[in-house]
Amino acid sequence: GLRKSARLKKTAKLKRISRVLRKINFCLRDKWRLAQKKHIQYLKETRLIRILRSEKGLPVRGQKTKNNHRTTRKKLNF
C-alpha cells in the first residue's frame, strides 16, 4: 500500500507542476499577442505619418527640413 500512495503523490505533484506550466505558458502567449498587436499599431501609425509627410513634400525618414524658417513654417502648416 505504501508504494502506491507514494506513486500517487508523485503523479499529483507532476499534475500540479504541469498545471502551473500551462498557466505560465498561457500568460506568456497572451503577452506575446499583446506585444504583436502594439507593434502592428505602431507600424500603421508610422505608415500614416509617412504618407502625410510625403503628401506635404516633407522629408519622410527623419532627414532635416530646410533651415530657412519661413519655408519650414509654410510646409508644416497642415
CNS distance restraints for C-alpha pairs under 8 A (distance, minus, plus):
assign (resid   1 and name CA) (resid   5 and name CA) 6.53 0.50 0.50
assign (resid   2 and name CA) (resid   6 and name CA) 6.29 0.50 0.50
assign (resid   3 and name CA) (resid   7 and name CA) 6.15 0.50 0.50
assign (resid   4 and name CA) (resid   8 and name CA) 6.21 0.50 0.50
assign (resid   5 and name CA) (resid   9 and name CA) 6.16 0.50 0.50
assign (resid   6 and name CA) (resid  10 and name CA) 6.28 0.50 0.50
assign (resid   7 and name CA) (resid  11 and name CA) 6.29 0.50 0.50
assign (resid   8 and name CA) (resid  12 and name CA) 6.06 0.50 0.50
assign (resid   9 and name CA) (resid  13 and name CA) 6.15 0.50 0.50
assign (resid  10 and name CA) (resid  14 and name CA) 6.21 0.50 0.50
assign (resid  11 and name CA) (resid  15 and name CA) 6.03 0.50 0.50
assign (resid  12 and name CA) (resid  16 and name CA) 6.14 0.50 0.50
assign (resid  13 and name CA) (resid  17 and name CA) 6.15 0.50 0.50
assign (resid  14 and name CA) (resid  18 and name CA) 6.07 0.50 0.50
assign (resid  15 and name CA) (resid  19 and name CA) 6.10 0.50 0.50
assign (resid  16 and name CA) (resid  20 and name CA) 6.29 0.50 0.50
assign (resid  17 and name CA) (resid  21 and name CA) 6.17 0.50 0.50
assign (resid  18 and name CA) (resid  22 and name CA) 6.07 0.50 0.50
assign (resid  19 and name CA) (resid  23 and name CA) 6.31 0.50 0.50
assign (resid  20 and name CA) (resid  24 and name CA) 6.28 0.50 0.50
assign (resid  21 and name CA) (resid  25 and name CA) 6.02 0.50 0.50
assign (resid  22 and name CA) (resid  26 and name CA) 6.11 0.50 0.50
assign (resid  23 and name CA) (resid  27 and name CA) 6.26 0.50 0.50
assign (resid  24 and name CA) (resid  28 and name CA) 6.15 0.50 0.50
assign (resid  25 and name CA) (resid  29 and name CA) 6.10 0.50 0.50
assign (resid  26 and name CA) (resid  30 and name CA) 6.16 0.50 0.50
assign (resid  27 and name CA) (resid  31 and name CA) 6.22 0.50 0.50
assign (resid  28 and name CA) (resid  32 and name CA) 6.08 0.50 0.50
assign (resid  29 and name CA) (resid  33 and name CA) 6.15 0.50 0.50
assign (resid  30 and name CA) (resid  34 and name CA) 6.24 0.50 0.50
assign (resid  31 and name CA) (resid  35 and name CA) 6.15 0.50 0.50
assign (resid  32 and name CA) (resid  36 and name CA) 6.19 0.50 0.50
assign (resid  33 and name CA) (resid  37 and name CA) 6.20 0.50 0.50
assign (resid  34 and name CA) (resid  38 and name CA) 6.20 0.50 0.50
assign (resid  35 and name CA) (resid  39 and name CA) 6.12 0.50 0.50
assign (resid  36 and name CA) (resid  40 and name CA) 6.16 0.50 0.50
assign (resid  37 and name CA) (resid  41 and name CA) 6.21 0.50 0.50
assign (resid  38 and name CA) (resid  42 and name CA) 6.20 0.50 0.50
assign (resid  39 and name CA) (resid  43 and name CA) 6.23 0.50 0.50
assign (resid  40 and name CA) (resid  44 and name CA) 6.22 0.50 0.50
assign (resid  41 and name CA) (resid  45 and name CA) 6.23 0.50 0.50
assign (resid  42 and name CA) (resid  46 and name CA) 6.20 0.50 0.50
assign (resid  43 and name CA) (resid  47 and name CA) 6.13 0.50 0.50
assign (resid  44 and name CA) (resid  48 and name CA) 6.29 0.50 0.50
assign (resid  45 and name CA) (resid  49 and name CA) 6.24 0.50 0.50
assign (resid  46 and name CA) (resid  50 and name CA) 6.07 0.50 0.50
assign (resid  47 and name CA) (resid  51 and name CA) 6.20 0.50 0.50
assign (resid  48 and name CA) (resid  52 and name CA) 6.22 0.50 0.50
assign (resid  49 and name CA) (resid  53 and name CA) 6.14 0.50 0.50
assign (resid  50 and name CA) (resid  54 and name CA) 6.02 0.50 0.50
assign (resid  50 and name CA) (resid  60 and name CA) 5.45 0.50 0.50
assign (resid  50 and name CA) (resid  61 and name CA) 7.67 0.50 0.50
assign (resid  51 and name CA) (resid  55 and name CA) 6.11 0.50 0.50
assign (resid  52 and name CA) (resid  56 and name CA) 6.37 0.50 0.50
assign (resid  53 and name CA) (resid  57 and name CA) 6.23 0.50 0.50
assign (resid  53 and name CA) (resid  58 and name CA) 5.10 0.50 0.50
assign (resid  53 and name CA) (resid  59 and name CA) 6.75 0.50 0.50
assign (resid  53 and name CA) (resid  60 and name CA) 5.88 0.50 0.50
assign (resid  54 and name CA) (resid  58 and name CA) 5.60 0.50 0.50
assign (resid  54 and name CA) (resid  59 and name CA) 6.74 0.50 0.50
assign (resid  54 and name CA) (resid  60 and name CA) 6.03 0.50 0.50
assign (resid  56 and name CA) (resid  75 and name CA) 6.55 0.50 0.50
assign (resid  56 and name CA) (resid  76 and name CA) 7.72 0.50 0.50
assign (resid  57 and name CA) (resid  75 and name CA) 7.46 0.50 0.50
assign (resid  58 and name CA) (resid  65 and name CA) 7.10 0.50 0.50
assign (resid  58 and name CA) (resid  75 and name CA) 7.20 0.50 0.50
assign (resid  59 and name CA) (resid  63 and name CA) 5.72 0.50 0.50
assign (resid  59 and name CA) (resid  64 and name CA) 7.19 0.50 0.50
assign (resid  59 and name CA) (resid  65 and name CA) 6.73 0.50 0.50
assign (resid  65 and name CA) (resid  72 and name CA) 6.66 0.50 0.50
assign (resid  66 and name CA) (resid  71 and name CA) 7.19 0.50 0.50
assign (resid  66 and name CA) (resid  72 and name CA) 6.35 0.50 0.50
assign (resid  67 and name CA) (resid  72 and name CA) 7.39 0.50 0.50
assign (resid  68 and name CA) (resid  72 and name CA) 6.61 0.50 0.50
assign (resid  69 and name CA) (resid  73 and name CA) 6.21 0.50 0.50
assign (resid  70 and name CA) (resid  74 and name CA) 6.17 0.50 0.50
assign (resid  71 and name CA) (resid  75 and name CA) 6.23 0.50 0.50
assign (resid  72 and name CA) (resid  76 and name CA) 6.03 0.50 0.50
assign (resid  73 and name CA) (resid  77 and name CA) 6.22 0.50 0.50
